[in-house]
Amino acid sequence: MLAVELSVENGVNEEARYTGGSEGIFSYRGGKVLRLKQWLAEQQITPSHTTFYSDSRNDLPLLQYVDCPVAVNPDPVLAEVASVEGWRRLDWRTPPSAPSSNALPGKSAHV
């Protein structure tokens, strides 16, 4: 949906060849916002709410554009921006701490 189109010479036939180039707006940094707006317009969609999840500072333009930005396992720059902006943050790199055996209900710590 938001990918860049590959550049091909001579149309799409047996004489066509991939040039190694690309055409259109790159789906990178600010290009993601432009591509999203373009796609929404083509689909005639006006979203009432938008959420975007990212782990990278490269997605800051799109995170700043949506209603509900969420930083997931963020890189250091994104973690800082999310903290300053008060964005929701999910960190799945660290497992939740396991309860100690003493914390089990109905069990005695004495053996």
Secondary structure in CASP SS format (residue, H / E / C, confidence):
PFRMAT SS
TARGET T0000
AUTHOR 0000-0000-0000
METHOD secondary structure of the structure
MODEL  1
M C 1.00
L C 1.00
A C 1.00
V C 1.00
E E 1.00
L E 1.00
S E 1.00
V E 1.00
E E 1.00
N C 1.00
G C 1.00
V C 1.00
N C 1.00
E C 1.00
E C 1.00
A C 1.00
R E 1.00
Y E 1.00
T E 1.00
G E 1.00
G E 1.00
S E 1.00
E E 1.00
G C 1.00
I C 1.00
F C 1.00
S C 1.00
Y C 1.00
R C 1.00
G H 1.00
G H 1.00
K H 1.00
V H 1.00
L H 1.00
R H 1.00
L H 1.00
K H 1.00
Q H 1.00
W H 1.00
L H 1.00
A H 1.00
E H 1.00
Q H 1.00
Q C 1.00
I C 1.00
T C 1.00
P C 1.00
S C 1.00
H C 1.00
T C 1.00
T E 1.00
F E 1.00
Y E 1.00
S E 1.00
D C 1.00
S C 1.00
R H 1.00
N H 1.00
D H 1.00
L H 1.00
P H 1.00
L H 1.00
L H 1.00
Q H 1.00
Y H 1.00
V C 1.00
D C 1.00
C E 1.00
P E 1.00
V E 1.00
A E 1.00
V E 1.00
N C 1.00
P C 1.00
D C 1.00
P H 1.00
V H 1.00
L H 1.00
A H 1.00
E H 1.00
V H 1.00
A H 1.00
S H 1.00
V H 1.00
E H 1.00
G C 1.00
W C 1.00
R E 1.00
R E 1.00
L E 1.00
D C 1.00
W C 1.00
R C 1.00
T C 1.00
P C 1.00
P C 1.00
S C 1.00
A C 1.00
P C 1.00
S C 1.00
S H 1.00
N H 1.00
A H 1.00
L C 1.00
P C 1.00
G C 1.00
K C 1.00
S C 1.00
A C 1.00
H C 1.00
V C 1.00
END
